[in-house]
Amino acid sequence: MRTENQIKSKINELTLQKKSLVTRLEAARPDSTVHDSLTAQLLRLEDMISMLEWVMNDPSGSYHM
């Protein structure tokens, strides 16, 4: 089990990777295979960040009503 600080650190790391990837994506030609690959990597990074953010947020409400 990861600590809260470890999860926050990983989110920050992935966010920096995302910024770098966006910069590379903007420089790539839209019709190139590099662009497609970078787009796929960006989607994967966004999914990873979303999952970690989901883990960080306490559930609201009740599962059983």
PyMOL Python script that loads the backbone (N, CA, C, O; Angstrom):
from pymol import cmd

cmd.read_pdbstr("""\
ATOM      1  N   MET A   1       0.835  -1.175   0.000  1.00  0.00           N
ATOM      2  CA  MET A   1       0.000   0.000   0.000  1.00  0.00           C
ATOM      3  C   MET A   1       0.883   1.243   0.000  1.00  0.00           C
ATOM      4  O   MET A   1       1.824   1.342   0.788  1.00  0.00           O
ATOM      5  N   ARG A   2       0.587   2.161  -0.858  1.00  0.00           N
ATOM      6  CA  ARG A   2       1.346   3.407  -0.973  1.00  0.00           C
ATOM      7  C   ARG A   2       0.811   4.449  -0.003  1.00  0.00           C
ATOM      8  O   ARG A   2      -0.379   4.484   0.308  1.00  0.00           O
ATOM      9  N   THR A   3       1.725   5.301   0.468  1.00  0.00           N
ATOM     10  CA  THR A   3       1.298   6.392   1.347  1.00  0.00           C
ATOM     11  C   THR A   3       0.740   7.529   0.500  1.00  0.00           C
ATOM     12  O   THR A   3       0.927   7.569  -0.716  1.00  0.00           O
ATOM     13  N   GLU A   4       0.064   8.436   1.153  1.00  0.00           N
ATOM     14  CA  GLU A   4      -0.523   9.587   0.464  1.00  0.00           C
ATOM     15  C   GLU A   4       0.571  10.417  -0.220  1.00  0.00           C
ATOM     16  O   GLU A   4       0.389  10.877  -1.347  1.00  0.00           O
ATOM     17  N   ASN A   5       1.690  10.605   0.456  1.00  0.00           N
ATOM     18  CA  ASN A   5       2.781  11.383  -0.125  1.00  0.00           C
ATOM     19  C   ASN A   5       3.372  10.698  -1.361  1.00  0.00           C
ATOM     20  O   ASN A   5       3.736  11.372  -2.325  1.00  0.00           O
ATOM     21  N   GLN A   6       3.466   9.382  -1.341  1.00  0.00           N
ATOM     22  CA  GLN A   6       3.969   8.651  -2.499  1.00  0.00           C
ATOM     23  C   GLN A   6       3.025   8.807  -3.698  1.00  0.00           C
ATOM     24  O   GLN A   6       3.469   8.963  -4.835  1.00  0.00           O
ATOM     25  N   ILE A   7       1.739   8.763  -3.428  1.00  0.00           N
ATOM     26  CA  ILE A   7       0.752   8.908  -4.500  1.00  0.00           C
ATOM     27  C   ILE A   7       0.806  10.328  -5.067  1.00  0.00           C
ATOM     28  O   ILE A   7       0.772  10.512  -6.284  1.00  0.00           O
ATOM     29  N   LYS A   8       0.889  11.333  -4.186  1.00  0.00           N
ATOM     30  CA  LYS A   8       0.987  12.718  -4.650  1.00  0.00           C
ATOM     31  C   LYS A   8       2.255  12.928  -5.473  1.00  0.00           C
ATOM     32  O   LYS A   8       2.235  13.622  -6.490  1.00  0.00           O
ATOM     33  N   SER A   9       3.341  12.334  -5.034  1.00  0.00           N
ATOM     34  CA  SER A   9       4.604  12.438  -5.759  1.00  0.00           C
ATOM     35  C   SER A   9       4.477  11.825  -7.150  1.00  0.00           C
ATOM     36  O   SER A   9       4.971  12.389  -8.127  1.00  0.00           O
ATOM     37  N   LYS A  10       3.825  10.689  -7.241  1.00  0.00           N
ATOM     38  CA  LYS A  10       3.631  10.024  -8.530  1.00  0.00           C
ATOM     39  C   LYS A  10       2.729  10.862  -9.436  1.00  0.00           C
ATOM     40  O   LYS A  10       2.974  10.952 -10.639  1.00  0.00           O
ATOM     41  N   ILE A  11       1.698  11.470  -8.873  1.00  0.00           N
ATOM     42  CA  ILE A  11       0.827  12.349  -9.658  1.00  0.00           C
ATOM     43  C   ILE A  11       1.635  13.512 -10.218  1.00  0.00           C
ATOM     44  O   ILE A  11       1.484  13.867 -11.387  1.00  0.00           O
ATOM     45  N   ASN A  12       2.489  14.103  -9.394  1.00  0.00           N
ATOM     46  CA  ASN A  12       3.325  15.216  -9.852  1.00  0.00           C
ATOM     47  C   ASN A  12       4.279  14.767 -10.958  1.00  0.00           C
ATOM     48  O   ASN A  12       4.467  15.475 -11.947  1.00  0.00           O
ATOM     49  N   GLU A  13       4.871  13.606 -10.789  1.00  0.00           N
ATOM     50  CA  GLU A  13       5.778  13.055 -11.798  1.00  0.00           C
ATOM     51  C   GLU A  13       5.055  12.848 -13.125  1.00  0.00           C
ATOM     52  O   GLU A  13       5.566  13.216 -14.183  1.00  0.00           O
ATOM     53  N   LEU A  14       3.871  12.261 -13.062  1.00  0.00           N
ATOM     54  CA  LEU A  14       3.104  12.007 -14.281  1.00  0.00           C
ATOM     55  C   LEU A  14       2.628  13.306 -14.923  1.00  0.00           C
ATOM     56  O   LEU A  14       2.541  13.397 -16.148  1.00  0.00           O
ATOM     57  N   THR A  15       2.322  14.302 -14.115  1.00  0.00           N
ATOM     58  CA  THR A  15       1.900  15.596 -14.636  1.00  0.00           C
ATOM     59  C   THR A  15       3.040  16.264 -15.399  1.00  0.00           C
ATOM     60  O   THR A  15       2.814  16.870 -16.447  1.00  0.00           O
ATOM     61  N   LEU A  16       4.252  16.159 -14.884  1.00  0.00           N
ATOM     62  CA  LEU A  16       5.419  16.697 -15.596  1.00  0.00           C
ATOM     63  C   LEU A  16       5.633  15.953 -16.911  1.00  0.00           C
ATOM     64  O   LEU A  16       5.945  16.565 -17.932  1.00  0.00           O
ATOM     65  N   GLN A  17       5.467  14.640 -16.884  1.00  0.00           N
ATOM     66  CA  GLN A  17       5.593  13.849 -18.115  1.00  0.00           C
ATOM     67  C   GLN A  17       4.533  14.273 -19.127  1.00  0.00           C
ATOM     68  O   GLN A  17       4.798  14.350 -20.327  1.00  0.00           O
ATOM     69  N   LYS A  18       3.335  14.545 -18.627  1.00  0.00           N
ATOM     70  CA  LYS A  18       2.239  14.962 -19.499  1.00  0.00           C
ATOM     71  C   LYS A  18       2.565  16.293 -20.173  1.00  0.00           C
ATOM     72  O   LYS A  18       2.332  16.460 -21.370  1.00  0.00           O
ATOM     73  N   LYS A  19       3.106  17.244 -19.398  1.00  0.00           N
ATOM     74  CA  LYS A  19       3.458  18.549 -19.972  1.00  0.00           C
ATOM     75  C   LYS A  19       4.514  18.383 -21.061  1.00  0.00           C
ATOM     76  O   LYS A  19       4.426  19.010 -22.117  1.00  0.00           O
ATOM     77  N   SER A  20       5.500  17.548 -20.806  1.00  0.00           N
ATOM     78  CA  SER A  20       6.546  17.300 -21.794  1.00  0.00           C
ATOM     79  C   SER A  20       5.964  16.652 -23.044  1.00  0.00           C
ATOM     80  O   SER A  20       6.326  17.006 -24.167  1.00  0.00           O
ATOM     81  N   LEU A  21       5.071  15.712 -22.839  1.00  0.00           N
ATOM     82  CA  LEU A  21       4.435  15.009 -23.949  1.00  0.00           C
ATOM     83  C   LEU A  21       3.572  15.955 -24.782  1.00  0.00           C
ATOM     84  O   LEU A  21       3.560  15.860 -26.009  1.00  0.00           O
ATOM     85  N   VAL A  22       2.858  16.858 -24.132  1.00  0.00           N
ATOM     86  CA  VAL A  22       2.026  17.829 -24.849  1.00  0.00           C
ATOM     87  C   VAL A  22       2.904  18.725 -25.719  1.00  0.00           C
ATOM     88  O   VAL A  22       2.547  19.033 -26.855  1.00  0.00           O
ATOM     89  N   THR A  23       4.047  19.139 -25.189  1.00  0.00           N
ATOM     90  CA  THR A  23       4.984  19.962 -25.958  1.00  0.00           C
ATOM     91  C   THR A  23       5.466  19.209 -27.195  1.00  0.00           C
ATOM     92  O   THR A  23       5.503  19.766 -28.292  1.00  0.00           O
ATOM     93  N   ARG A  24       5.833  17.946 -27.014  1.00  0.00           N
ATOM     94  CA  ARG A  24       6.275  17.126 -28.144  1.00  0.00           C
ATOM     95  C   ARG A  24       5.145  16.910 -29.141  1.00  0.00           C
ATOM     96  O   ARG A  24       5.373  16.886 -30.350  1.00  0.00           O
ATOM     97  N   LEU A  25       3.931  16.753 -28.635  1.00  0.00           N
ATOM     98  CA  LEU A  25       2.771  16.522 -29.493  1.00  0.00           C
ATOM     99  C   LEU A  25       2.479  17.749 -30.358  1.00  0.00           C
ATOM    100  O   LEU A  25       2.126  17.625 -31.531  1.00  0.00           O
ATOM    101  N   GLU A  26       2.632  18.932 -29.765  1.00  0.00           N
ATOM    102  CA  GLU A  26       2.391  20.168 -30.514  1.00  0.00           C
ATOM    103  C   GLU A  26       3.406  20.340 -31.639  1.00  0.00           C
ATOM    104  O   GLU A  26       3.099  20.937 -32.671  1.00  0.00           O
ATOM    105  N   ALA A  27       4.616  19.817 -31.440  1.00  0.00           N
ATOM    106  CA  ALA A  27       5.668  19.941 -32.456  1.00  0.00           C
ATOM    107  C   ALA A  27       5.550  18.884 -33.562  1.00  0.00           C
ATOM    108  O   ALA A  27       6.118  19.047 -34.642  1.00  0.00           O
ATOM    109  N   ALA A  28       4.818  17.815 -33.293  1.00  0.00           N
ATOM    110  CA  ALA A  28       4.703  16.725 -34.275  1.00  0.00           C
ATOM    111  C   ALA A  28       3.667  17.075 -35.350  1.00  0.00           C
ATOM    112  O   ALA A  28       2.688  17.776 -35.093  1.00  0.00           O
ATOM    113  N   ARG A  29       3.911  16.575 -36.538  1.00  0.00           N
ATOM    114  CA  ARG A  29       2.946  16.762 -37.626  1.00  0.00           C
ATOM    115  C   ARG A  29       1.689  15.951 -37.325  1.00  0.00           C
ATOM    116  O   ARG A  29       1.781  14.785 -36.942  1.00  0.00           O
ATOM    117  N   PRO A  30       0.514  16.561 -37.497  1.00  0.00           N
ATOM    118  CA  PRO A  30      -0.750  15.874 -37.161  1.00  0.00           C
ATOM    119  C   PRO A  30      -0.989  14.572 -37.919  1.00  0.00           C
ATOM    120  O   PRO A  30      -1.678  13.688 -37.410  1.00  0.00           O
ATOM    121  N   ASP A  31      -0.441  14.437 -39.114  1.00  0.00           N
ATOM    122  CA  ASP A  31      -0.707  13.240 -39.918  1.00  0.00           C
ATOM    123  C   ASP A  31       0.396  12.188 -39.808  1.00  0.00           C
ATOM    124  O   ASP A  31       0.439  11.251 -40.606  1.00  0.00           O
ATOM    125  N   SER A  32       1.283  12.335 -38.832  1.00  0.00           N
ATOM    126  CA  SER A  32       2.403  11.399 -38.709  1.00  0.00           C
ATOM    127  C   SER A  32       2.100  10.285 -37.711  1.00  0.00           C
ATOM    128  O   SER A  32       1.215  10.408 -36.864  1.00  0.00           O
ATOM    129  N   THR A  33       2.847   9.209 -37.831  1.00  0.00           N
ATOM    130  CA  THR A  33       2.688   8.104 -36.877  1.00  0.00           C
ATOM    131  C   THR A  33       3.213   8.504 -35.503  1.00  0.00           C
ATOM    132  O   THR A  33       2.758   7.988 -34.482  1.00  0.00           O
ATOM    133  N   VAL A  34       4.180   9.432 -35.484  1.00  0.00           N
ATOM    134  CA  VAL A  34       4.694   9.932 -34.210  1.00  0.00           C
ATOM    135  C   VAL A  34       3.574  10.636 -33.446  1.00  0.00           C
ATOM    136  O   VAL A  34       3.432  10.468 -32.235  1.00  0.00           O
ATOM    137  N   HIS A  35       2.790  11.417 -34.164  1.00  0.00           N
ATOM    138  CA  HIS A  35       1.662  12.126 -33.542  1.00  0.00           C
ATOM    139  C   HIS A  35       0.671  11.130 -32.945  1.00  0.00           C
ATOM    140  O   HIS A  35       0.193  11.316 -31.826  1.00  0.00           O
ATOM    141  N   ASP A  36       0.370  10.085 -33.689  1.00  0.00           N
ATOM    142  CA  ASP A  36      -0.561   9.057 -33.203  1.00  0.00           C
ATOM    143  C   ASP A  36      -0.019   8.370 -31.952  1.00  0.00           C
ATOM    144  O   ASP A  36      -0.756   8.128 -30.996  1.00  0.00           O
ATOM    145  N   SER A  37       1.256   8.064 -31.971  1.00  0.00           N
ATOM    146  CA  SER A  37       1.888   7.411 -30.824  1.00  0.00           C
ATOM    147  C   SER A  37       1.878   8.315 -29.591  1.00  0.00           C
ATOM    148  O   SER A  37       1.583   7.871 -28.482  1.00  0.00           O
ATOM    149  N   LEU A  38       2.206   9.586 -29.805  1.00  0.00           N
ATOM    150  CA  LEU A  38       2.208  10.537 -28.679  1.00  0.00           C
ATOM    151  C   LEU A  38       0.801  10.732 -28.121  1.00  0.00           C
ATOM    152  O   LEU A  38       0.622  10.875 -26.911  1.00  0.00           O
ATOM    153  N   THR A  39      -0.188  10.736 -28.998  1.00  0.00           N
ATOM    154  CA  THR A  39      -1.575  10.869 -28.551  1.00  0.00           C
ATOM    155  C   THR A  39      -1.978   9.674 -27.689  1.00  0.00           C
ATOM    156  O   THR A  39      -2.640   9.839 -26.664  1.00  0.00           O
ATOM    157  N   ALA A  40      -1.585   8.489 -28.099  1.00  0.00           N
ATOM    158  CA  ALA A  40      -1.888   7.284 -27.319  1.00  0.00           C
ATOM    159  C   ALA A  40      -1.195   7.339 -25.955  1.00  0.00           C
ATOM    160  O   ALA A  40      -1.787   6.981 -24.937  1.00  0.00           O
ATOM    161  N   GLN A  41       0.053   7.787 -25.942  1.00  0.00           N
ATOM    162  CA  GLN A  41       0.784   7.912 -24.676  1.00  0.00           C
ATOM    163  C   GLN A  41       0.126   8.942 -23.767  1.00  0.00           C
ATOM    164  O   GLN A  41       0.046   8.752 -22.553  1.00  0.00           O
ATOM    165  N   LEU A  42      -0.347  10.041 -24.367  1.00  0.00           N
ATOM    166  CA  LEU A  42      -1.011  11.084 -23.587  1.00  0.00           C
ATOM    167  C   LEU A  42      -2.290  10.552 -22.947  1.00  0.00           C
ATOM    168  O   LEU A  42      -2.564  10.830 -21.780  1.00  0.00           O
ATOM    169  N   LEU A  43      -3.063   9.799 -23.699  1.00  0.00           N
ATOM    170  CA  LEU A  43      -4.292   9.216 -23.154  1.00  0.00           C
ATOM    171  C   LEU A  43      -3.986   8.269 -21.997  1.00  0.00           C
ATOM    172  O   LEU A  43      -4.692   8.252 -20.990  1.00  0.00           O
ATOM    173  N   ARG A  44      -2.935   7.491 -22.156  1.00  0.00           N
ATOM    174  CA  ARG A  44      -2.535   6.556 -21.102  1.00  0.00           C
ATOM    175  C   ARG A  44      -2.109   7.309 -19.838  1.00  0.00           C
ATOM    176  O   ARG A  44      -2.488   6.937 -18.728  1.00  0.00           O
ATOM    177  N   LEU A  45      -1.323   8.363 -20.018  1.00  0.00           N
ATOM    178  CA  LEU A  45      -0.887   9.171 -18.878  1.00  0.00           C
ATOM    179  C   LEU A  45      -2.084   9.803 -18.170  1.00  0.00           C
ATOM    180  O   LEU A  45      -2.153   9.807 -16.941  1.00  0.00           O
ATOM    181  N   GLU A  46      -3.019  10.332 -18.946  1.00  0.00           N
ATOM    182  CA  GLU A  46      -4.212  10.950 -18.354  1.00  0.00           C
ATOM    183  C   GLU A  46      -5.019   9.924 -17.567  1.00  0.00           C
ATOM    184  O   GLU A  46      -5.552  10.237 -16.503  1.00  0.00           O
ATOM    185  N   ASP A  47      -5.111   8.712 -18.081  1.00  0.00           N
ATOM    186  CA  ASP A  47      -5.809   7.640 -17.363  1.00  0.00           C
ATOM    187  C   ASP A  47      -5.108   7.316 -16.042  1.00  0.00           C
ATOM    188  O   ASP A  47      -5.758   7.137 -15.012  1.00  0.00           O
ATOM    189  N   MET A  48      -3.776   7.243 -16.082  1.00  0.00           N
ATOM    190  CA  MET A  48      -3.013   6.936 -14.870  1.00  0.00           C
ATOM    191  C   MET A  48      -3.195   8.036 -13.823  1.00  0.00           C
ATOM    192  O   MET A  48      -3.371   7.753 -12.638  1.00  0.00           O
ATOM    193  N   ILE A  49      -3.150   9.289 -14.270  1.00  0.00           N
ATOM    194  CA  ILE A  49      -3.333  10.412 -13.347  1.00  0.00           C
ATOM    195  C   ILE A  49      -4.734  10.369 -12.752  1.00  0.00           C
ATOM    196  O   ILE A  49      -4.908  10.573 -11.551  1.00  0.00           O
ATOM    197  N   SER A  50      -5.723  10.107 -13.583  1.00  0.00           N
ATOM    198  CA  SER A  50      -7.117  10.036 -13.102  1.00  0.00           C
ATOM    199  C   SER A  50      -7.292   8.947 -12.053  1.00  0.00           C
ATOM    200  O   SER A  50      -7.960   9.150 -11.039  1.00  0.00           O
ATOM    201  N   MET A  51      -6.691   7.797 -12.304  1.00  0.00           N
ATOM    202  CA  MET A  51      -6.804   6.700 -11.340  1.00  0.00           C
ATOM    203  C   MET A  51      -6.151   7.059 -10.009  1.00  0.00           C
ATOM    204  O   MET A  51      -6.705   6.770  -8.949  1.00  0.00           O
ATOM    205  N   LEU A  52      -4.986   7.682 -10.059  1.00  0.00           N
ATOM    206  CA  LEU A  52      -4.316   8.079  -8.814  1.00  0.00           C
ATOM    207  C   LEU A  52      -5.110   9.152  -8.081  1.00  0.00           C
ATOM    208  O   LEU A  52      -5.196   9.127  -6.853  1.00  0.00           O
ATOM    209  N   GLU A  53      -5.692  10.096  -8.823  1.00  0.00           N
ATOM    210  CA  GLU A  53      -6.520  11.117  -8.191  1.00  0.00           C
ATOM    211  C   GLU A  53      -7.752  10.479  -7.560  1.00  0.00           C
ATOM    212  O   GLU A  53      -8.194  10.891  -6.487  1.00  0.00           O
ATOM    213  N   TRP A  54      -8.301   9.475  -8.229  1.00  0.00           N
ATOM    214  CA  TRP A  54      -9.466   8.776  -7.695  1.00  0.00           C
ATOM    215  C   TRP A  54      -9.104   8.095  -6.378  1.00  0.00           C
ATOM    216  O   TRP A  54      -9.892   8.111  -5.432  1.00  0.00           O
ATOM    217  N   VAL A  55      -7.918   7.500  -6.316  1.00  0.00           N
ATOM    218  CA  VAL A  55      -7.456   6.839  -5.093  1.00  0.00           C
ATOM    219  C   VAL A  55      -7.295   7.849  -3.963  1.00  0.00           C
ATOM    220  O   VAL A  55      -7.586   7.549  -2.805  1.00  0.00           O
ATOM    221  N   MET A  56      -6.827   9.056  -4.309  1.00  0.00           N
ATOM    222  CA  MET A  56      -6.575  10.083  -3.297  1.00  0.00           C
ATOM    223  C   MET A  56      -7.859  10.641  -2.689  1.00  0.00           C
ATOM    224  O   MET A  56      -7.879  11.007  -1.514  1.00  0.00           O
ATOM    225  N   ASN A  57      -8.923  10.709  -3.476  1.00  0.00           N
ATOM    226  CA  ASN A  57     -10.165  11.316  -3.004  1.00  0.00           C
ATOM    227  C   ASN A  57     -10.958  10.325  -2.172  1.00  0.00           C
ATOM    228  O   ASN A  57     -11.210   9.191  -2.579  1.00  0.00           O
ATOM    229  N   ASP A  58     -11.344  10.795  -0.988  1.00  0.00           N
ATOM    230  CA  ASP A  58     -12.183   9.965  -0.136  1.00  0.00           C
ATOM    231  C   ASP A  58     -13.548   9.793  -0.786  1.00  0.00           C
ATOM    232  O   ASP A  58     -14.069  10.731  -1.389  1.00  0.00           O
ATOM    233  N   PRO A  59     -14.132   8.607  -0.670  1.00  0.00           N
ATOM    234  CA  PRO A  59     -15.461   8.421  -1.241  1.00  0.00           C
ATOM    235  C   PRO A  59     -16.487   9.322  -0.551  1.00  0.00           C
ATOM    236  O   PRO A  59     -16.420   9.550   0.657  1.00  0.00           O
ATOM    237  N   SER A  60     -17.410   9.815  -1.320  1.00  0.00           N
ATOM    238  CA  SER A  60     -18.477  10.632  -0.736  1.00  0.00           C
ATOM    239  C   SER A  60     -19.773   9.832  -0.809  1.00  0.00           C
ATOM    240  O   SER A  60     -20.006   9.074  -1.751  1.00  0.00           O
ATOM    241  N   GLY A  61     -20.584  10.014   0.176  1.00  0.00           N
ATOM    242  CA  GLY A  61     -21.849   9.297   0.196  1.00  0.00           C
ATOM    243  C   GLY A  61     -21.683   7.883   0.752  1.00  0.00           C
ATOM    244  O   GLY A  61     -20.657   7.525   1.331  1.00  0.00           O
ATOM    245  N   SER A  62     -22.712   7.119   0.552  1.00  0.00           N
ATOM    246  CA  SER A  62     -22.717   5.755   1.066  1.00  0.00           C
ATOM    247  C   SER A  62     -22.954   4.782  -0.067  1.00  0.00           C
ATOM    248  O   SER A  62     -23.780   5.017  -0.948  1.00  0.00           O
ATOM    249  N   TYR A  63     -22.224   3.692  -0.031  1.00  0.00           N
ATOM    250  CA  TYR A  63     -22.392   2.669  -1.059  1.00  0.00           C
ATOM    251  C   TYR A  63     -23.760   2.009  -0.918  1.00  0.00           C
ATOM    252  O   TYR A  63     -24.472   1.807  -1.901  1.00  0.00           O
ATOM    253  N   HIS A  64     -24.111   1.679   0.319  1.00  0.00           N
ATOM    254  CA  HIS A  64     -25.424   1.066   0.586  1.00  0.00           C
ATOM    255  C   HIS A  64     -26.356   2.129   1.107  1.00  0.00           C
ATOM    256  O   HIS A  64     -26.076   2.797   2.103  1.00  0.00           O
ATOM    257  N   MET A  65     -27.476   2.275   0.414  1.00  0.00           N
ATOM    258  CA  MET A  65     -28.414   3.314   0.835  1.00  0.00           C
ATOM    259  C   MET A  65     -29.613   2.722   1.494  1.00  0.00           C
ATOM    260  O   MET A  65     -30.511   3.453   1.913  1.00  0.00           O
TER     261      MET A  65
END
""", "prot")
cmd.dss("prot")
cmd.show_as("cartoon", "prot")
cmd.util.cbc("prot")
cmd.orient("prot")
